[in-house]
Amino acid sequence: MTERAEKPFLYVVVCAAGIASGVPELIRAAQARDWAVGVIATPVAMGGFFDAGAVEARTGRPVRSAWRSPADPRPFPPPDAVVVAPATFNTLNKWAAGLADTLAVGTLCEAAGLGVPIAVLPCVADALAAHPAYRESLTRLRGMGVRFGEPFTGEPGPDGGHPRFAWERALDLLDAP
């Protein structure tokens, strides 16, 4: 049986989007708010979208991406809350459909079923966000109690500059630890 963490435990699910390299900003902010943090990444995100070694050093825990075998101990305590940031089109649609084919999506399906608070920061291009399956997925996830931050496309603004991804917004959407 997994021991409870001394501090409330936050799972951060990282998807494969270019801004995933900024996830240490979210981890620092969560730790400053007194969360212990464990990171679960989609398999594609592990392919260089963020610095897994730096994340492991910051959290003191391995970044998880693959299922553990039944004989292996659980590396994280159960979550008190979950943040999905950045959340991609693929992950959100699979989660809403209950397609738990990766540890990341399986974890999201289970957390939702357990009533764990979940905050999501979508990072989806406008063309994909216009797809009817995506809109239906957001409706279904909201109906499950999932909390969403403002959508992020990464497109440059009128001045040519890129907007900042609001990492801390995910924490604001959660109940205080």
N, C-alpha and C positions, 0 to 999 in steps of 0.2 A: 504494500500500500504506500502511496506517495504521501510524504509529509506536507503539511501546509507551510507555506512561506510565512516568515514573520511579518512581512509587509503584504498588502494586497498584491495579487499577481495578475499582470497584464500580458496577454498574448498579443503580439504584433504580427499580423499576416502581411507579407510583402509580395506583391505581384510584379511581373516583368513589364515595367514602364521605365522610360528614361530617367524620370525623377526619383526612382527608387534609390539612387545613390545618396539621396538626402535623408534616408531613414535614421541615421544617427542623431539627427536633429530631434526627431520624434522621441527617440529613446532617452536622450538627455532631458527633454522636457518632462517625460513621464517620470523619470527618476527624481527630478526636482520636485515633482508633486507626490513623492513618496510611494511610487509603484516599483515593485520588482518586475523585471521584464524578461520575457522569453520570445524569441523570434522564430516564426515558421514561414518559410518561403516556398513559393511555387517552384517546381523543378526548373522552369525556364528562367525565373528570376535568379536562380543559383548560377546561371551561366554568365555572370559578370555584370549584372545590373546593379549590384551593390557590393561593398567590401565586407564579405562574410567574416573575415578575420578581425576586422575592426569592430564589427558588431559583437562578436564573441568576446573580445577583450572588454568592451564596454558593459556587456550584460553579465559576464562571468559564466555564461552558459553556451552550449553548442547551438548553432543555427540548425533547426530541423527542417528537413525537406522530404524525407522518406519515412515510410512506416517503420516502426520498430518491430522486432520479432516478439512473440508472446513471452519469451524467456527474459527479454531485456527489461530493466527497470524503466519506469517512466521518468524522463529527464526533467519534466516540469510538473509543478503542482497543478491542480485544476485551476482554471482561470476564474478570476473575479470579474473580469471584463475582457473584451477583445476589440482591437482596432484593426481595420483592414485599410492599409495605406501604402502605396497607391493601389486602388482597386480597379482592375481592368474589366473590359467588356466580357472577356472569356470567363473569368472567375465569377463575376456577378451572375452571368447567365447560367453557368453550371450550378452554382450554389442555389439559385432560385428553383432550378429544376430538380435539385436533390441528387445531382450526379457527382458523388463523392469519390472521384477517381484519383485524387491526389490527397496527401496528408492535409494540405492547406484547406481544400474544399471540404474534406471530411470533417475537419476540426470545426469549420464554420457551421456545417449542418448540425453537428452534435451540440455546439454551444447554443445555437438557436433553439434546439429542442429542449435544452436544459434551462432556458430562460436567462442565460447569461447576457448582460448588457453588451451590445455590439454597436460600434460606431464605424462608419465607412466614409472614406474620402475617395470618390470616384475620379479616375483619370482616364477619360474616354474621349476620343476625337468626335467632333460634331457629326460626321458622316455615320459613325457607328452608333452614336447616341440616338440618331433618327430611326434606327432599325426598330420595328415593332416588338421584336422579342426582348430587346433591352428595356423598352418602356414597360412591358408587361413584367419583366423581372424586378424592376424597381418597385412596381406596385405590389407584387407579391412579397418582397422583402420588407417593405414598409408595413404591410399587413402583419408580418411576423414580429414587428416591434423594432426592427433595425433602424438605427438613427443615421441619417445622411448629412454630410457636409455639402457645401456648394460644389457643383461639378467643376472639374479642371480639364481644360483641353490642351494646355501648353502652347496655344497659338499666341503669337505676338500681339500686343495691343496696338492701338493706333499710333503710338510713338515708336513702335518697332521693338520695344522692350518686352521681355517675357515676364509674365506675372509670377509672383512668389507662390509656391505651394504651401497651403496653410496647415502644416503638420500639427500644430497645437490645437487646431480646431477639433480634431478627433477627440482629444482629451476633454475639451469643453463640452462635447456631446455626451460624455459619460457622467455618471454620478460620481461624486468625489469618493476617493478610496477610503 
